[in-house]
Amino acid sequence: MGIGDDAAVLNPSPNQQILIASDTLVEGIHFPDSASPRDIATRALCVNLSDMAAMGAAPKWFTLALTLPREKANAHWLADFSSGLGEIANQHHVALVGGDTTRGPLAITITVLGETPSGQSLTRAGAAVGDRIFVTGTLADGAAALKLITSNRSLISNSDRLLSRFYKPEPQIQTGLKLRGLASACIDISDGLLADLGHICRASAVAATVSAQSVPIADDVIALCSSHTAAQSAKQCLDWALFGGDDYQLCFTVSGENLPAVEHLIATGQINATQIGVIDPPRDTTNLVRVVDSHHNAINVDKQGFDHFG
Amino acid sequence: MGIGDDAAVLNPSPNQQILIASDTLVEGIHFPDSASPRDIATRALCVNLSDMAAMGAAPKWFTLALTLPREKANAHWLADFSSGLGEIANQHHVALVGGDTTRGPLAITITVLGETPSGQSLTRAGAAVGDRIFVTGTLADGAAALKLITSNRSLISNSDRLLSRFYKPEPQIQTGLKLRGLASACIDISDGLLADLGHICRASAVAATVSAQSVPIADDVIALCSSHTAAQSAKQCLDWALFGGDDYQLCFTVSGENLPAVEHLIATGQINATQIGVIDPPRDTTNLVRVVDSHHNAINVDKQGFDHFG
């Protein structure tokens, strides 16, 4: 049954577990005041679907709690918002089953529900010493897009890809489904690679080493990083990749046993992922994720302040 | 699995449907700035559980999306909020399984999930001509509490019951469960009796007649309604009951066949409900719910502006 009653009624498939995740986006914090209603809607649903990807779940339903200030509660705003929401919902075959609309400062909370066969969801706990670490796609896109949005300047000739990565970060649903039974741990990169890989390490009681030169960064992001010196530019790019967040790629680990299967998926183009490091035995929690250069020397990385729009 | 991964994993019971509902509470709209963190938490969870009661569902899980301004993001505020949330969650055996915390203007979105055996949830569509209309508890408590809160005055000698009805509106979960298979339609009264009974009428393609003198109103509410004349006082009370909302009682309909069973539940104290009217054949949508006096003459009722805290 659809919208109209006090609650929506869902029919879970037999022998499946239900996965549920909620994320809130607040104006001025998670998107700039300049964002279009369509941009806000696509981003809100994409980042929520990303949580399903990280769990290896097939997303099925979502609820929308939309808080709107009076001046935005008009047909034009809602039509643009709905159109964006519909585009992403159709693309990923998820149904809007309910929610709430209230008056107040602009904010969107989406709760997504998905399914996995019992016991097959991917979690953060499961990475073992010697497992290889992978990431999908390219990192630093989120931070680079944020720089474009907040700088009010045309810093590169074509910013379409990066802005689209911010407002429509592609949830890695298909990759998550393919990694069921193959990845030992998985997370989506919302807080930055180091923070999110740190979550895997803590949940799995291990540590990690990441090879800086293996971290995949797109050419248009590298173009945005041009600084006084090549070394400074490279450091800026790496900072964005390690700390920037908002990438919504997956970071996952694979045991030696499952490595050939995952490499086959990559070689045949079924998933787009890059090996960036290895899981270590547990060590000092202040140094859970170590970043090394091409000579295997530790790089001293410091978290830059990423202020978003706050 | 509990909190800590990108999503929570739930095990639905076999042969059950999942019910889901989301409600947002925004500071200044749904609760006054003066509300304590504990009050905000209890109200937010109670109004969401009320949606489960209206569907005849057993609530099982919930997610919490909490948006907090910087000045409230401290241990004291969160401890008080958590304590209120925990009290209601324990009382109704629902588990907090996930959510999100963000910075921004104070708002709370709760998404509750419950279960019913397949096909047994109560809905708004199902009321038939001749069905009797019932409400649980007393009406107008929400509007009377709002008057107490916004008037800044001690209008009655003991305001504890009414303030508690506002901040801890008791979700009628047990009544909802008992009405499975007995009520032909059900809704919770959040927008006011006339609006919510109107929802049942529209969904069921019927109309309704409510007997004004049957509407149950508590003595402390009547004390609050004292106006220049007895007639004015009575009208004020009735307005609150019909339009005030925020009561979170159930309004439900019962067929002639099931009437003895429901009357037995009432007579034996298993549910606390009052018969207030009858379902009519469909008529003009501007007059879906008719209110009559003791002589069966229609009363002209006008919606007063209930401004909440806006």
Chai-1 contact restraints between the chains, C-beta under 6 A:
chainA,res_idxA,chainB,res_idxB,connection_type,confidence,min_distance_angstrom,max_distance_angstrom,comment,restraint_id
A,D5,B,T123,contact,1.0,0.0,6.0,A-B,restraint_1
A,D5,B,R124,contact,1.0,0.0,6.0,A-B,restraint_2
A,D6,B,D51,contact,1.0,0.0,6.0,A-B,restraint_3
A,D6,B,A54,contact,1.0,0.0,6.0,A-B,restraint_4
A,D6,B,M55,contact,1.0,0.0,6.0,A-B,restraint_5
A,D6,B,D188,contact,1.0,0.0,6.0,A-B,restraint_6
A,A7,B,L19,contact,1.0,0.0,6.0,A-B,restraint_7
A,A7,B,I20,contact,1.0,0.0,6.0,A-B,restraint_8
A,A7,B,A21,contact,1.0,0.0,6.0,A-B,restraint_9
A,A7,B,D51,contact,1.0,0.0,6.0,A-B,restraint_10
A,A7,B,M55,contact,1.0,0.0,6.0,A-B,restraint_11
A,A8,B,I20,contact,1.0,0.0,6.0,A-B,restraint_12
A,V9,B,Q17,contact,1.0,0.0,6.0,A-B,restraint_13
A,V9,B,L19,contact,1.0,0.0,6.0,A-B,restraint_14
A,V9,B,S121,contact,1.0,0.0,6.0,A-B,restraint_15
A,L10,B,I18,contact,1.0,0.0,6.0,A-B,restraint_16
A,N11,B,Q17,contact,1.0,0.0,6.0,A-B,restraint_17
A,P12,B,P12,contact,1.0,0.0,6.0,A-B,restraint_18
A,P12,B,I18,contact,1.0,0.0,6.0,A-B,restraint_19
A,Q17,B,V9,contact,1.0,0.0,6.0,A-B,restraint_20
A,Q17,B,N11,contact,1.0,0.0,6.0,A-B,restraint_21
A,I18,B,L10,contact,1.0,0.0,6.0,A-B,restraint_22
A,I18,B,P12,contact,1.0,0.0,6.0,A-B,restraint_23
A,L19,B,A7,contact,1.0,0.0,6.0,A-B,restraint_24
A,L19,B,V9,contact,1.0,0.0,6.0,A-B,restraint_25
A,I20,B,A7,contact,1.0,0.0,6.0,A-B,restraint_26
A,I20,B,A8,contact,1.0,0.0,6.0,A-B,restraint_27
A,A21,B,A7,contact,1.0,0.0,6.0,A-B,restraint_28
A,S22,B,T63,contact,1.0,0.0,6.0,A-B,restraint_29
A,S22,B,A65,contact,1.0,0.0,6.0,A-B,restraint_30
A,S22,B,G99,contact,1.0,0.0,6.0,A-B,restraint_31
A,S22,B,D100,contact,1.0,0.0,6.0,A-B,restraint_32
A,D23,B,D100,contact,1.0,0.0,6.0,A-B,restraint_33
A,T24,B,A65,contact,1.0,0.0,6.0,A-B,restraint_34
A,T24,B,T67,contact,1.0,0.0,6.0,A-B,restraint_35
A,T24,B,D100,contact,1.0,0.0,6.0,A-B,restraint_36
A,T24,B,T102,contact,1.0,0.0,6.0,A-B,restraint_37
A,V26,B,T67,contact,1.0,0.0,6.0,A-B,restraint_38
A,V26,B,T102,contact,1.0,0.0,6.0,A-B,restraint_39
A,V26,B,G104,contact,1.0,0.0,6.0,A-B,restraint_40
A,I29,B,R103,contact,1.0,0.0,6.0,A-B,restraint_41
A,I29,B,G104,contact,1.0,0.0,6.0,A-B,restraint_42
A,D51,B,D6,contact,1.0,0.0,6.0,A-B,restraint_43
A,D51,B,A7,contact,1.0,0.0,6.0,A-B,restraint_44
A,A54,B,D6,contact,1.0,0.0,6.0,A-B,restraint_45
A,M55,B,D6,contact,1.0,0.0,6.0,A-B,restraint_46
A,M55,B,A7,contact,1.0,0.0,6.0,A-B,restraint_47
A,T63,B,S22,contact,1.0,0.0,6.0,A-B,restraint_48
A,T63,B,T111,contact,1.0,0.0,6.0,A-B,restraint_49
A,A65,B,S22,contact,1.0,0.0,6.0,A-B,restraint_50
A,A65,B,T24,contact,1.0,0.0,6.0,A-B,restraint_51
A,A65,B,T109,contact,1.0,0.0,6.0,A-B,restraint_52
A,T67,B,T24,contact,1.0,0.0,6.0,A-B,restraint_53
A,T67,B,V26,contact,1.0,0.0,6.0,A-B,restraint_54
A,G99,B,S22,contact,1.0,0.0,6.0,A-B,restraint_55
A,D100,B,S22,contact,1.0,0.0,6.0,A-B,restraint_56
A,D100,B,D23,contact,1.0,0.0,6.0,A-B,restraint_57
A,D100,B,T24,contact,1.0,0.0,6.0,A-B,restraint_58
A,T102,B,T24,contact,1.0,0.0,6.0,A-B,restraint_59
A,T102,B,V26,contact,1.0,0.0,6.0,A-B,restraint_60
A,R103,B,I29,contact,1.0,0.0,6.0,A-B,restraint_61
A,G104,B,V26,contact,1.0,0.0,6.0,A-B,restraint_62
A,G104,B,I29,contact,1.0,0.0,6.0,A-B,restraint_63
A,P105,B,P105,contact,1.0,0.0,6.0,A-B,restraint_64
A,T109,B,A65,contact,1.0,0.0,6.0,A-B,restraint_65
A,T109,B,T109,contact,1.0,0.0,6.0,A-B,restraint_66
A,T111,B,T63,contact,1.0,0.0,6.0,A-B,restraint_67
A,T111,B,T111,contact,1.0,0.0,6.0,A-B,restraint_68
A,S121,B,V9,contact,1.0,0.0,6.0,A-B,restraint_69
A,T123,B,D5,contact,1.0,0.0,6.0,A-B,restraint_70
A,R124,B,D5,contact,1.0,0.0,6.0,A-B,restraint_71
A,D188,B,D6,contact,1.0,0.0,6.0,A-B,restraint_72
